[in-house]
Amino acid sequence: MVTLAEVAQHAGVSASTVSYVLSGKRSISTTTRRRVEESIRKLGYHPNAGARALASSRSNIIALMIPLRTDMYVPVMMEIAVAVATTARTHGYDILLLTGEEGPDAVRRVTGSGLADAMILMDVELDDERLPLLRGTDQPSVLIGLPADTTGLTCVDLDFRATGALCVEHLADLGHRDITVIGEAPAVYERHTGFAERTLDGLRTRARELGLRLLHRPCEGGYDAMAATLARVFDERPDTTGFVVQNESAVEPLLATLRQQGRAVPEDVSVVAVCPEQVATQASVRLTSVALPAHEMGRRAVEQLVAKLDGHGSDEVVLLAPELTVRASSGPAPVRP
């Protein structure tokens, strides 16, 4: 292991000068700093994490709280997590991943132990139990998601209200008047998860403004659950010609069940999805969709957090505008005899 003293000897400076270059606590001339950095690179020196934390009062670790629930689409969560980790690394931070469903206890453990310098929270509910603790601590934090009350918080998310409205507008422009939303599993709505609730609010509000009939049906997503859900839908609303699906695990069961019923997509019914690009393009019918900007959400969350850690960030809500891509699954509403 290369030591700090060896770096100092190689660079021709004192050990304290190397320490100041690493910590940034004192102003060092550009020439000296570059000489020290070159010695660090050539010798392959890596500061001891424990000693660095003691010296700077920082761990250079960001805690990422990402409860992995069975009713959530884990690949999207992991894509966001990877974006968080890679972006954090470019700023000199490592990630402590917390995947349990501990809620406030996890926040207390991080803030009380000094495990991490800051936190990023995912799977945000409208009335999230973790938020009072975040507001009561000086430790910087960012939410990937939007609660009902954003006062004193920094949040990054897709604008899910606008997403719902955009899906309705697309189907309305094609002449569809009866639209059904195939939603997430019931537990997601029971927890009042922010993204699902906000999408539904956007769908309902815009449908009401345009004079459309909208039916919402949560669904577990498997083939049996989808068959039962569609049977109810067409029993209640036989004139349904448009579907909006916000449930990745329900996409293929929906398309398959429609085929089994003899309903062609998009000739008889149109389908619009809120899902990752990969899900939309690899479905049995290429789906018109609003993509989930997972990488951008993760990147922006880290940048907001690093700004706070550097002392020049502020509480704000960053909503990413949705973009709808038209593919093969949506078309004009069929003409009724």
HUJO-V732103 format. One line per field, one symbol per residue. phi: phi as a letter, one per 30 degrees, with the letter a starting at -180 (. if undefined). Layout:
phi: ???
//
This chain:
phi: .dcddddddddibddddddddddidbdbeedddddddddedddidbeddddddddcibchbcdccbeccdccddeddddddddddddeddcicccccccdcdieddddddddciebdabbcchdcecddddedddcbdddabcckbddcceibcbbaddddddeddddddddddjdccbccccddedddddhdedddddddddddddddciccbbcbdadjdddddddddddddddbdcdbbbccbaedcddeddddddddicdccdcbcbbccadeddddcddbdcdacdddeddddddddddddddddibcbdacccdddbccdbdcbaeddddd
//
